[in-house]
Amino acid sequence: MTFTADAGDAQFGPWNPGIQSQIPAHLRHYCTIFRPENVFTSLADAEEMRDLTGLEFTELVTFQPRRLALHEVLIRVTADLSVPDGSRIEDLGINFRQMTGVLLNRCIEPRMSEIDAIYDAAKRRLSEIVTNELVGLDAAAADSTSALPTAKREFLRFFKRAHAPAVVTGSDARDPLQLIATWGAKAHSLPAGAEQAAYRALSTVVSALLIRHGSVWGSRQLIASLVTDMACNHFGSDEIGRLIEPWMIHAAKIEGYSLLPRQEQPVVMNTKGPSASGKSTLRPLQKTLAGDIGVTWSEFALISPDIWRKQLVDYDSLGPVFRYAASFTGEELQIIDQKLDRYMARKAGRGDMSHLLIDRFRFDSFAPDSNEAGSNLLTRFGQIVYLFFVITPPASLVERAWNRGLEFGRYKAVDDTLAHSVVAYSGMPQLFFTWIQRTDKRVYFEFLDNSVRLGERPRTIAFGWNDTLNVLDVKCALDVERYRRVDVNATAPELLYSDQSVLAPENNTGFLKQCIDKFREINIADQDSGRIYLRIVSGKPVWADREALERAASNPDTRAGVLAMAPAAFDRALAAPDRPMHLSEIAGAKQARTLGRWGTSG
């Protein structure tokens, strides 16, 4: 389907796509986390709870068993089944949703009574744990309720159901901070299960109430209800997943779907870049790469959470608010994505990890309760890692976001697109340096200039492996910093940079300077030929191809970048090679197997 604008909407376009980055209040009820067919929590109740606790909506809504079952199906189709991606970019999503629909109809709908039963049992188990733990909590005194705003009092009354607030006194009373610390420690130390979910939710809710009000407001019944519902979103979902997993495996075999095999040495290909940068267009090139390195493409889990959106909401049902379709799924998508992380961690713990292709907008490197860099990224499950960083100009991102909306219905507000680009270009260096310093994995990487026309092969900016960096386009390497300086409130291409001086090459060399400290060997070469004009070892230039260097340095960006990395590069006393050297002659270059165009790769 093509999601084109109506004839009367001619005023809309790339820089005025007809949506805001924040969903207007009068449209919030369209969000999938507030739809009555998906959750037990109404929008009004969620707003009351947010006012009471300060927590996010995603932590406060309570999903129905059927919706949790959908989450678990989406996760398992993504992680466990081989989904054909076809010749067109959209084929992956189409095939994924077709497979998901079949499994929902075969496995879930006919057995909803069993799913409801296991959900109810999970909730009862959680309620018992939570109720027992709250015995020690010194709840707010009865007359504290009178200090609450009217709306909050009504909300509390709804939950208390005419019961007076429980007040803990004497030997039963305990310090809430002590309880929170104890619950947090238990949640961190226990394996996944009812206890862990309950303790984590207890710590979250009681901490929020304490921060919000300076003391723990509300009755034990109120707090227990909030905690149990929050925990059930996690433990209830896990229990449903455990129940339906054998059903899905059986149905998949009947339908002829292939289960992804475990790998002794999992290969992970991870694509990072801003929204609308063209990450998905790399997939055919990555498929070719898989064949080149001797692994089977159909044995990769293709992780692209955006393809879940049309399973979460029927775009065609939204009428005049269709442009917000993707936005309406955003919060639920985030919830499922986090569940996928936990599922993949359990899968890796069993030694069942497959090859992975990852295409998602995540730059958070640290997992909760972890001090290990990279602990929040699925990349950690790979033994051989390929990282691809897509560099696309901000103005092009806005144009592509609009075109993507017209073609697939996934529109994005301009300020949202630009803000995500700032996050992406700011997060790339840290993510990059986190992984190239890993000595326990073989890590290959490539930065790609995707400013090319649709259908053209992107250009390689830089590539390398753990201790070696090969730079082919210094100007585009500077753009990693330049592009994070955009004004996210720009309404036209010419307004992207309010201060043009920030674009000067000498003001954008920080990333390249960092590379000097991170790599043992750096080669800077001509993009068209691959001829090396400067070689740096252990932070110092060791030789320069004078002719090629002077030619390259006629570009101000290249000169500024080279000077930032190696101020002595233009010293006439610097040694020169006996003959022109090319990157293709460097040990390891052929094993890197780049996706982009450079040298003679066409």
DRENSE-661944 format. One record per residue (C-alpha): residue number from 0; x, y, z; residue in one letter. Coordinates in steps of 0.001 Angstrom, whole numbers. Layout:
N
{NUM {X Y Z} 'A'};
...
//
This chain:
602
{0 {0 0 0} 'M'};
{1 {1173 3534 -742} 'T'};
{2 {303 6082 1958} 'F'};
{3 {-17 9212 -149} 'T'};
{4 {-1390 12538 960} 'A'};
{5 {-4852 13637 -82} 'D'};
{6 {-5242 16234 -2804} 'A'};
{7 {-6131 18794 -141} 'G'};
{8 {-2876 18102 1702} 'D'};
{9 {-600 19709 -867} 'A'};
{10 {930 21892 1840} 'Q'};
{11 {2607 18836 3362} 'F'};
{12 {6070 17717 2357} 'G'};
{13 {9471 16665 3737} 'P'};
{14 {9856 19732 5951} 'W'};
{15 {6193 19800 6947} 'N'};
{16 {5077 16159 7142} 'P'};
{17 {1855 16916 8994} 'G'};
{18 {2761 15412 12370} 'I'};
{19 {4347 16593 15602} 'Q'};
{20 {7100 14797 17475} 'S'};
{21 {4869 14649 20557} 'Q'};
{22 {1519 12984 20011} 'I'};
{23 {-1204 15585 20703} 'P'};
{24 {-3193 14927 23873} 'A'};
{25 {-6439 14437 21950} 'H'};
{26 {-4826 11605 19959} 'L'};
{27 {-3161 9754 22853} 'R'};
{28 {-5985 7224 23029} 'H'};
{29 {-4870 5880 19634} 'Y'};
{30 {-1567 4720 21142} 'C'};
{31 {-1403 953 21316} 'T'};
{32 {-528 1020 25018} 'I'};
{33 {-3892 2673 25730} 'F'};
{34 {-6183 736 23393} 'R'};
{35 {-8838 -1127 25431} 'P'};
{36 {-8370 -4272 23350} 'E'};
{37 {-4686 -4353 24407} 'N'};
{38 {-4539 -3247 28047} 'V'};
{39 {-6589 -3261 31233} 'F'};
{40 {-5531 319 32023} 'T'};
{41 {-7491 3245 30616} 'S'};
{42 {-5718 6402 29501} 'L'};
{43 {-7374 8334 32333} 'A'};
{44 {-6159 5848 34940} 'D'};
{45 {-2662 5832 33462} 'A'};
{46 {-2542 9621 33669} 'E'};
{47 {-3651 9478 37307} 'E'};
{48 {-995 6898 38116} 'M'};
{49 {1675 8930 36380} 'R'};
{50 {622 11956 38416} 'D'};
{51 {832 9883 41587} 'L'};
{52 {4149 8132 40912} 'T'};
{53 {6023 10125 38285} 'G'};
{54 {6636 6880 36388} 'L'};
{55 {6395 6555 32613} 'E'};
{56 {3240 5270 30938} 'F'};
{57 {5176 2221 29716} 'T'};
{58 {5683 1159 33338} 'E'};
{59 {2109 1789 34419} 'L'};
{60 {-179 221 31823} 'V'};
{61 {-1159 -3421 32330} 'T'};
{62 {-1240 -5562 29200} 'F'};
{63 {-3938 -8147 28673} 'Q'};
{64 {-2876 -11810 28275} 'P'};
{65 {-3687 -11838 24560} 'R'};
{66 {-1409 -8844 23981} 'R'};
{67 {1393 -10379 26027} 'L'};
{68 {1028 -13502 23901} 'A'};
{69 {1471 -11350 20791} 'L'};
{70 {4665 -9908 22283} 'H'};
{71 {6033 -13387 22884} 'E'};
{72 {5161 -14517 19364} 'V'};
{73 {6870 -11476 17834} 'L'};
{74 {9980 -12156 19902} 'I'};
{75 {10168 -15827 18944} 'R'};
{76 {9536 -15321 15247} 'V'};
{77 {12327 -12727 15319} 'T'};
{78 {14808 -14739 17363} 'A'};
{79 {14068 -18360 16464} 'D'};
{80 {12740 -18571 12905} 'L'};
{81 {14332 -18003 9522} 'S'};
{82 {12305 -15226 7889} 'V'};
{83 {12871 -14842 4118} 'P'};
{84 {13787 -11269 3216} 'D'};
{85 {13161 -11401 -534} 'G'};
{86 {14537 -9045 -3172} 'S'};
{87 {12721 -5891 -2002} 'R'};
{88 {13390 -4054 1244} 'I'};
{89 {9744 -4406 2304} 'E'};
{90 {9690 -8188 1760} 'D'};
{91 {11135 -8905 5207} 'L'};
{92 {8244 -7154 6956} 'G'};
{93 {5633 -8703 4673} 'I'};
{94 {6980 -12236 5201} 'N'};
{95 {7408 -11675 8928} 'F'};
{96 {3821 -10558 9406} 'R'};
{97 {2503 -13412 7278} 'Q'};
{98 {4353 -15961 9433} 'M'};
{99 {3279 -14229 12634} 'T'};
{100 {-362 -14193 11529} 'G'};
{101 {-309 -17912 10780} 'V'};
{102 {1190 -18744 14169} 'L'};
{103 {-1256 -16496 16012} 'L'};
{104 {-4192 -18198 14329} 'N'};
{105 {-2800 -21698 14805} 'R'};
{106 {-1251 -21441 18291} 'C'};
{107 {-2725 -18541 20206} 'I'};
{108 {-6372 -17946 19397} 'E'};
{109 {-7534 -21575 19803} 'P'};
{110 {-5826 -21845 23227} 'R'};
{111 {-6529 -18468 24798} 'M'};
{112 {-8206 -20117 27792} 'S'};
{113 {-4909 -21785 28706} 'E'};
{114 {-3066 -18498 28244} 'I'};
{115 {-5581 -16678 30446} 'D'};
{116 {-5202 -19374 33101} 'A'};
{117 {-1420 -19181 33274} 'I'};
{118 {-1615 -15385 33380} 'Y'};
{119 {-4067 -15505 36283} 'D'};
{120 {-1846 -17981 38129} 'A'};
{121 {1183 -15743 37590} 'A'};
{122 {-700 -12744 38921} 'K'};
{123 {-1822 -14642 42027} 'R'};
{124 {1745 -15753 42705} 'R'};
{125 {3025 -12195 42349} 'L'};
{126 {256 -10840 44543} 'S'};
{127 {1241 -13229 47340} 'E'};
{128 {4891 -12172 47186} 'I'};
{129 {4082 -8475 47041} 'V'};
{130 {1527 -8605 49853} 'T'};
{131 {3978 -10407 52132} 'N'};
{132 {6747 -7914 51387} 'E'};
{133 {4567 -4891 52034} 'L'};
{134 {3820 -5980 55588} 'V'};
{135 {6982 -4189 56614} 'G'};
{136 {6233 -970 54806} 'L'};
{137 {5251 2038 56857} 'D'};
{138 {2415 3315 54652} 'A'};
{139 {1174 6849 54807} 'A'};
{140 {-1012 7829 57704} 'A'};
{141 {-4750 7985 57113} 'A'};
{142 {-4959 11749 57268} 'D'};
{143 {-2171 12130 54661} 'S'};
{144 {-4743 11511 51963} 'T'};
{145 {-6367 14859 52663} 'S'};
{146 {-3227 16625 51492} 'A'};
{147 {-3482 15143 48021} 'L'};
{148 {-5067 17045 45136} 'P'};
{149 {-8672 16123 44432} 'T'};
{150 {-7880 14058 41345} 'A'};
{151 {-5295 12079 43246} 'K'};
{152 {-7681 11457 46143} 'R'};
{153 {-10261 10136 43692} 'E'};
{154 {-7663 7863 42175} 'F'};
{155 {-6662 6503 45557} 'L'};
{156 {-10319 6009 46468} 'R'};
{157 {-10773 3980 43292} 'F'};
{158 {-7998 1622 44284} 'F'};
{159 {-8900 1412 47963} 'K'};
{160 {-12460 423 47102} 'R'};
{161 {-13829 1961 50315} 'A'};
{162 {-11105 465 52538} 'H'};
{163 {-9223 2749 54898} 'A'};
{164 {-5494 3064 54239} 'P'};
{165 {-3450 538 56139} 'A'};
{166 {-1098 2073 58645} 'V'};
{167 {1915 177 59918} 'V'};
{168 {3065 1083 63383} 'T'};
{169 {5280 -262 66116} 'G'};
{170 {7495 -3249 65441} 'S'};
{171 {6062 -3823 61943} 'D'};
{172 {7256 -453 60635} 'A'};
{173 {10528 -396 58711} 'R'};
{174 {12544 2243 56942} 'D'};
{175 {11358 2439 53284} 'P'};
{176 {14922 3146 52121} 'L'};
{177 {16108 -43 53766} 'Q'};
{178 {13308 -1999 52120} 'L'};
{179 {14044 -487 48710} 'I'};
{180 {17719 -1412 49017} 'A'};
{181 {16827 -4961 50049} 'T'};
{182 {14363 -5386 47186} 'W'};
{183 {16864 -4008 44695} 'G'};
{184 {19585 -6371 45889} 'A'};
{185 {17249 -9355 45655} 'K'};
{186 {16094 -8371 42163} 'A'};
{187 {19715 -8131 41061} 'H'};
{188 {20799 -11459 42550} 'S'};
{189 {17825 -13681 41746} 'L'};
{190 {17298 -15458 38412} 'P'};
{191 {14360 -14471 36225} 'A'};
{192 {11098 -15484 37823} 'G'};
{193 {8239 -14314 40000} 'A'};
{194 {10459 -13200 42880} 'E'};
{195 {12783 -11173 40690} 'Q'};
{196 {9871 -9461 38908} 'A'};
{197 {8146 -8698 42209} 'A'};
{198 {11226 -7291 43924} 'Y'};
{199 {12140 -5155 40935} 'R'};
{200 {8618 -3728 40742} 'A'};
{201 {8517 -3123 44503} 'L'};
{202 {11769 -1196 44335} 'S'};
{203 {10578 820 41330} 'T'};
{204 {7154 1798 42672} 'V'};
{205 {8101 2558 46263} 'V'};
{206 {11168 4530 45135} 'S'};
{207 {8977 6552 42782} 'A'};
{208 {6452 7346 45502} 'L'};
{209 {9214 8355 47892} 'L'};
{210 {10852 10625 45326} 'I'};
{211 {7542 12116 44249} 'R'};
{212 {6158 12909 47696} 'H'};
{213 {9025 12716 50164} 'G'};
{214 {7266 9803 51846} 'S'};
{215 {5387 6685 50775} 'V'};
{216 {1842 7805 49943} 'W'};
{217 {-1099 5470 49749} 'G'};
{218 {-2434 2294 51251} 'S'};
{219 {-824 -1097 51033} 'R'};
{220 {-3667 -2124 48733} 'Q'};
{221 {-2894 699 46326} 'L'};
{222 {830 2 46305} 'I'};
{223 {297 -3746 45999} 'A'};
{224 {-1969 -3225 42991} 'S'};
{225 {551 -993 41221} 'L'};
{226 {3444 -3351 41957} 'V'};
{227 {1608 -6534 41000} 'T'};
{228 {423 -5118 37685} 'D'};
{229 {3914 -3890 36831} 'M'};
{230 {5504 -7222 37724} 'A'};
{231 {2869 -9140 35776} 'C'};
{232 {3839 -7365 32571} 'N'};
{233 {7216 -9100 32957} 'H'};
{234 {6612 -12383 34751} 'F'};
{235 {3188 -12941 33200} 'G'};
{236 {4676 -12390 29765} 'S'};
{237 {7529 -14813 30489} 'D'};
{238 {5094 -17462 31703} 'E'};
{239 {2963 -17073 28591} 'I'};
{240 {6089 -17323 26459} 'G'};
{241 {7141 -20521 28211} 'R'};
{242 {3662 -21958 27649} 'L'};
{243 {3380 -21164 23955} 'I'};
{244 {6956 -21970 22926} 'E'};
{245 {6401 -25695 22265} 'P'};
{246 {3154 -24863 20471} 'W'};
{247 {5032 -22498 18180} 'M'};
{248 {7818 -24971 17452} 'I'};
{249 {5271 -27646 16560} 'H'};
{250 {3275 -25275 14351} 'A'};
{251 {6427 -23950 12676} 'A'};
{252 {7415 -27463 11653} 'K'};
{253 {3945 -28123 10252} 'I'};
{254 {4077 -24876 8252} 'E'};
{255 {7567 -25644 6966} 'G'};
{256 {9215 -22731 8774} 'Y'};
{257 {12909 -23274 9498} 'S'};
{258 {14208 -23006 13046} 'L'};
{259 {17489 -21127 13331} 'L'};
{260 {20339 -23489 14282} 'P'};
{261 {22716 -22778 17148} 'R'};
{262 {26199 -21686 16118} 'Q'};
{263 {29524 -22552 17706} 'E'};
{264 {30878 -19185 16580} 'Q'};
{265 {27950 -16810 16057} 'P'};
{266 {28477 -14050 13516} 'V'};
{267 {26832 -10736 14354} 'V'};
{268 {26295 -7990 11789} 'M'};
{269 {25137 -4787 13475} 'N'};
{270 {24019 -1749 11475} 'T'};
{271 {23934 1630 13209} 'K'};
{272 {22793 4962 11871} 'G'};
{273 {20123 7647 12209} 'P'};
{274 {16490 7033 11417} 'S'};
{275 {15909 7120 7631} 'A'};
{276 {19649 6861 6901} 'S'};
{277 {19108 3817 4699} 'G'};
{278 {20204 1044 7061} 'K'};
{279 {17755 -1454 5584} 'S'};
{280 {19129 -866 2091} 'T'};
{281 {22395 -2494 3186} 'L'};
{282 {20702 -5846 3698} 'R'};
{283 {21304 -7190 158} 'P'};
{284 {24995 -6287 491} 'L'};
{285 {25144 -7987 3880} 'Q'};
{286 {23561 -11075 2366} 'K'};
{287 {26367 -11151 -189} 'T'};
{288 {28916 -10663 2582} 'L'};
{289 {27513 -13658 4453} 'A'};
{290 {28138 -15829 1418} 'G'};
{291 {31639 -14407 982} 'D'};
{292 {32642 -15319 4538} 'I'};
{293 {31104 -18773 4292} 'G'};
{294 {28008 -18470 6473} 'V'};
{295 {24427 -19188 5447} 'T'};
{296 {22187 -16124 5228} 'W'};
{297 {19030 -18071 6059} 'S'};
{298 {20613 -18976 9417} 'E'};
{299 {20633 -15343 10572} 'F'};
{300 {18009 -13955 12918} 'A'};
{301 {17005 -10725 11155} 'L'};
{302 {16346 -8285 13985} 'I'};
{303 {14559 -5180 12736} 'S'};
{304 {11928 -4131 15312} 'P'};
{305 {10334 -1594 12969} 'D'};
{306 {8704 -4479 11097} 'I'};
{307 {6634 -5183 14214} 'W'};
{308 {4723 -1908 13918} 'R'};
{309 {2114 -3067 11408} 'K'};
{310 {1457 -6095 13608} 'Q'};
{311 {737 -3766 16522} 'L'};
{312 {-1723 -1452 14773} 'V'};
{313 {-3756 -1582 11575} 'D'};
{314 {-2510 1457 9656} 'Y'};
{315 {-5565 1382 7396} 'D'};
{316 {-7923 1779 10367} 'S'};
{317 {-6550 5155 11465} 'L'};
{318 {-8314 7334 8918} 'G'};
{319 {-7196 10989 8950} 'P'};
{320 {-4572 10398 11678} 'V'};
{321 {-2712 7782 9612} 'F'};
{322 {511 9784 9652} 'R'};
{323 {828 9078 13376} 'Y'};
{324 {649 5295 12872} 'A'};
{325 {4314 4680 13698} 'A'};
{326 {4200 7085 16637} 'S'};
{327 {1191 5282 18090} 'F'};
{328 {3271 2086 18360} 'T'};
{329 {6473 3665 19677} 'G'};
{330 {6080 2934 23388} 'E'};
{331 {4914 -634 22903} 'E'};
{332 {7718 -1268 20428} 'L'};
{333 {10220 -202 23083} 'Q'};
{334 {8670 -2601 25598} 'I'};
{335 {8869 -5565 23210} 'I'};
{336 {12415 -4643 22201} 'D'};
{337 {13507 -4853 25841} 'Q'};
{338 {11782 -8222 26171} 'K'};
{339 {13673 -9395 23095} 'L'};
{340 {16946 -8462 24803} 'D'};
{341 {16074 -10578 27831} 'R'};
{342 {14989 -13481 25639} 'Y'};
{343 {18224 -13359 23644} 'M'};
{344 {20262 -13292 26862} 'A'};
{345 {18520 -16457 28050} 'R'};
{346 {19061 -18060 24658} 'K'};
{347 {22765 -17233 24763} 'A'};
{348 {22972 -18574 28310} 'G'};
{349 {21743 -21949 27028} 'R'};
{350 {24318 -21933 24246} 'G'};
{351 {21612 -21663 21564} 'D'};
{352 {22663 -18417 19866} 'M'};
{353 {22283 -18158 16091} 'S'};
{354 {23892 -15699 13704} 'H'};
{355 {22368 -12216 14068} 'L'};
{356 {21720 -9293 11751} 'L'};
{357 {20741 -6294 13860} 'I'};
{358 {19097 -3171 12466} 'D'};
{359 {17709 -1063 15268} 'R'};
{360 {18149 2387 16730} 'F'};
{361 {19919 1655 19995} 'R'};
{362 {23038 3452 21194} 'F'};
{363 {22781 2710 24920} 'D'};
{364 {25865 658 25664} 'S'};
{365 {25342 -261 29309} 'F'};
{366 {22652 -2621 30561} 'A'};
{367 {20879 -1901 33848} 'P'};
{368 {22829 -3223 36847} 'D'};
{369 {26011 -3617 34786} 'S'};
{370 {29303 -1761 34598} 'N'};
{371 {30409 -3582 31453} 'E'};
{372 {30557 -1484 28298} 'A'};
{373 {28491 -3113 25577} 'G'};
{374 {26485 -5166 28070} 'S'};
{375 {23190 -3810 26704} 'N'};
{376 {23838 -4695 23079} 'L'};
{377 {23035 -7917 21259} 'L'};
{378 {26443 -7578 19603} 'T'};
{379 {27950 -9101 22741} 'R'};
{380 {26619 -12505 21697} 'F'};
{381 {28793 -12655 18578} 'G'};
{382 {32223 -14227 18365} 'Q'};
{383 {32853 -12606 14986} 'I'};
{384 {31401 -9103 14732} 'V'};
{385 {30783 -6816 11761} 'Y'};
{386 {29813 -3242 12621} 'L'};
{387 {28386 -918 9974} 'F'};
{388 {27929 2795 10650} 'F'};
{389 {25758 4653 8135} 'V'};
{390 {26519 8351 7594} 'I'};
{391 {23786 10326 5812} 'T'};
{392 {23425 14151 5688} 'P'};
{393 {20638 15553 7905} 'P'};
{394 {18816 17192 4990} 'A'};
{395 {18725 13829 3224} 'S'};
{396 {17363 12178 6358} 'L'};
{397 {14390 14544 6336} 'V'};
{398 {13708 13888 2641} 'E'};
{399 {13985 10131 3084} 'R'};
{400 {11770 10106 6158} 'A'};
{401 {9045 11781 4103} 'W'};
{402 {9454 9386 1187} 'N'};
{403 {9373 6438 3577} 'R'};
{404 {6102 7761 4951} 'G'};
{405 {4593 8046 1481} 'L'};
{406 {5641 4507 593} 'E'};
{407 {5232 2579 3838} 'F'};
{408 {3148 4824 6112} 'G'};
{409 {5933 5357 8658} 'R'};
{410 {6027 9148 8910} 'Y'};
{411 {8302 11023 11277} 'K'};
{412 {8279 14639 12473} 'A'};
{413 {11204 16750 11274} 'V'};
{414 {12459 17654 14746} 'D'};
{415 {12190 13995 15722} 'D'};
{416 {14240 12934 12702} 'T'};
{417 {16902 15546 13418} 'L'};
{418 {16986 14817 17150} 'A'};
{419 {17491 11122 16461} 'H'};
{420 {20326 11997 14092} 'S'};
{421 {22048 13961 16852} 'V'};
{422 {21702 10974 19173} 'V'};
{423 {23066 8657 16490} 'A'};
{424 {26079 10731 15479} 'Y'};
{425 {26859 11477 19128} 'S'};
{426 {26592 7814 20097} 'G'};
{427 {28574 6306 17239} 'M'};
{428 {32102 7039 18534} 'P'};
{429 {31489 5558 21983} 'Q'};
{430 {29827 2481 20527} 'L'};
{431 {32611 2119 17975} 'F'};
{432 {35438 2418 20491} 'F'};
{433 {33670 67 22907} 'T'};
{434 {33791 -2782 20432} 'W'};
{435 {37119 -2306 18673} 'I'};
{436 {38855 -2565 22048} 'Q'};
{437 {37405 -6026 22708} 'R'};
{438 {40229 -8557 22597} 'T'};
{439 {37933 -11565 23007} 'D'};
{440 {36221 -11046 19633} 'K'};
{441 {37273 -10542 16050} 'R'};
{442 {35683 -7190 15165} 'V'};
{443 {35428 -5778 11637} 'Y'};
{444 {33909 -2372 10999} 'F'};
{445 {32972 -60 8163} 'E'};
{446 {31702 3513 7971} 'F'};
{447 {29529 4107 4908} 'L'};
{448 {28595 7318 3099} 'D'};
{449 {24969 6762 2138} 'N'};
{450 {24385 10163 547} 'S'};
{451 {24194 8308 -2779} 'V'};
{452 {21013 8025 -4840} 'R'};
{453 {18529 5283 -3984} 'L'};
{454 {19724 1979 -5395} 'G'};
{455 {23370 3015 -5631} 'E'};
{456 {26024 1264 -3613} 'R'};
{457 {27231 3459 -718} 'P'};
{458 {30825 4673 -540} 'R'};
{459 {33250 3370 2059} 'T'};
{460 {34459 6137 4383} 'I'};
{461 {36664 3958 6575} 'A'};
{462 {37065 310 7478} 'F'};
{463 {39286 -1951 9516} 'G'};
{464 {39478 -4410 12353} 'W'};
{465 {40430 -4465 16039} 'N'};
{466 {43770 -2647 15856} 'D'};
{467 {43810 -1248 12306} 'T'};
{468 {41904 1704 10810} 'L'};
{469 {41890 2544 7108} 'N'};
{470 {40475 5991 6266} 'V'};
{471 {39336 6635 2692} 'L'};
{472 {37301 9829 3024} 'D'};
{473 {38513 12285 5663} 'V'};
{474 {35725 14773 4905} 'K'};
{475 {33009 12205 5657} 'C'};
{476 {34840 11183 8833} 'A'};
{477 {34581 14815 9944} 'L'};
{478 {30855 14681 9188} 'D'};
{479 {30365 12304 12121} 'V'};
{480 {30871 15405 14291} 'E'};
{481 {29408 17976 11906} 'R'};
{482 {26054 16289 11640} 'Y'};
{483 {25491 16257 15400} 'R'};
{484 {25564 20085 15410} 'R'};
{485 {22273 20571 13560} 'V'};
{486 {19462 22730 14891} 'D'};
{487 {16741 20161 15555} 'V'};
{488 {14106 22886 15184} 'N'};
{489 {15148 23732 11618} 'A'};
{490 {12255 24068 9172} 'T'};
{491 {14287 24142 5952} 'A'};
{492 {17656 22788 4754} 'P'};
{493 {19289 26218 4854} 'E'};
{494 {18356 26567 8543} 'L'};
{495 {20057 23384 9727} 'L'};
{496 {23108 25251 11039} 'Y'};
{497 {22433 28618 12649} 'S'};
{498 {26168 29216 13083} 'D'};
{499 {28049 28233 9941} 'Q'};
{500 {31390 28449 11729} 'S'};
{501 {30656 25160 13489} 'V'};
{502 {31053 23440 10107} 'L'};
{503 {34702 24481 9694} 'A'};
{504 {36843 21341 9368} 'P'};
{505 {39158 22295 12228} 'E'};
{506 {36123 22343 14547} 'N'};
{507 {35170 18748 13758} 'N'};
{508 {38335 16713 14189} 'T'};
{509 {37625 15251 17626} 'G'};
{510 {36566 11823 16366} 'F'};
{511 {39696 11423 14230} 'L'};
{512 {41906 12527 17114} 'K'};
{513 {40340 9863 19305} 'Q'};
{514 {41165 7264 16677} 'C'};
{515 {44878 8022 17067} 'I'};
{516 {44731 6807 20666} 'D'};
{517 {42629 3731 19896} 'K'};
{518 {44390 2121 16915} 'F'};
{519 {47879 738 16626} 'R'};
{520 {47947 1240 12866} 'E'};
{521 {46174 3839 10704} 'I'};
{522 {46343 4130 6929} 'N'};
{523 {44858 7145 5139} 'I'};
{524 {44214 6515 1467} 'A'};
{525 {42578 7918 -1650} 'D'};
{526 {38943 6854 -1935} 'Q'};
{527 {39000 6330 -5691} 'D'};
{528 {42210 4329 -5961} 'S'};
{529 {42944 3004 -2481} 'G'};
{530 {46469 4467 -2726} 'R'};
{531 {47832 5098 768} 'I'};
{532 {49249 8580 1293} 'Y'};
{533 {49930 8464 5032} 'L'};
{534 {50745 5635 7397} 'R'};
{535 {50574 6112 11180} 'I'};
{536 {51832 3554 13706} 'V'};
{537 {51398 3900 17464} 'S'};
{538 {50262 7495 17068} 'G'};
{539 {53173 8698 14914} 'K'};
{540 {53458 9062 11120} 'P'};
{541 {56039 6615 9764} 'V'};
{542 {55865 7454 6072} 'W'};
{543 {54008 9592 3567} 'A'};
{544 {53493 9271 -165} 'D'};
{545 {54288 12928 -832} 'R'};
{546 {52631 13197 -4249} 'E'};
{547 {49401 11515 -3148} 'A'};
{548 {49373 13422 148} 'L'};
{549 {49671 16837 -1498} 'E'};
{550 {46935 15950 -3948} 'R'};
{551 {44616 14842 -1153} 'A'};
{552 {45481 17848 1019} 'A'};
{553 {44256 20250 -1653} 'S'};
{554 {40872 19548 -69} 'N'};
{555 {40563 21720 3092} 'P'};
{556 {38668 19025 4977} 'D'};
{557 {41318 16425 4263} 'T'};
{558 {44169 18767 5212} 'R'};
{559 {42501 19679 8514} 'A'};
{560 {41801 16048 9345} 'G'};
{561 {45325 14896 8527} 'V'};
{562 {46883 17723 10552} 'L'};
{563 {44663 16865 13510} 'A'};
{564 {45724 13225 13420} 'M'};
{565 {49393 13726 12561} 'A'};
{566 {50755 17311 12698} 'P'};
{567 {54106 16043 11380} 'A'};
{568 {52539 14495 8271} 'A'};
{569 {53738 17352 6042} 'F'};
{570 {57305 17288 7401} 'D'};
{571 {59608 16884 4407} 'R'};
{572 {61937 14739 6484} 'A'};
{573 {59263 12061 6857} 'L'};
{574 {60158 8808 5110} 'A'};
{575 {58515 7826 1826} 'A'};
{576 {57607 4384 465} 'P'};
{577 {59696 2851 -2322} 'D'};
{578 {56614 2680 -4536} 'R'};
{579 {52912 3537 -4358} 'P'};
{580 {51191 1345 -1762} 'M'};
{581 {47513 412 -1864} 'H'};
{582 {45142 -762 832} 'L'};
{583 {44577 -3998 -1046} 'S'};
{584 {48176 -4889 -170} 'E'};
{585 {47708 -4426 3574} 'I'};
{586 {47528 -7622 5591} 'A'};
{587 {43946 -8259 6661} 'G'};
{588 {42319 -5905 4144} 'A'};
{589 {40884 -8703 2033} 'K'};
{590 {39420 -10419 5088} 'Q'};
{591 {37590 -7185 5985} 'A'};
{592 {35326 -7575 2893} 'R'};
{593 {33716 -4141 2792} 'T'};
{594 {30173 -3415 1605} 'L'};
{595 {30834 6 101} 'G'};
{596 {32582 1291 -3016} 'R'};
{597 {36241 2246 -2861} 'W'};
{598 {39359 1761 -4937} 'G'};
{599 {38564 -570 -7780} 'T'};
{600 {35537 -2151 -6071} 'S'};
{601 {33158 -165 -8302} 'G'};
//
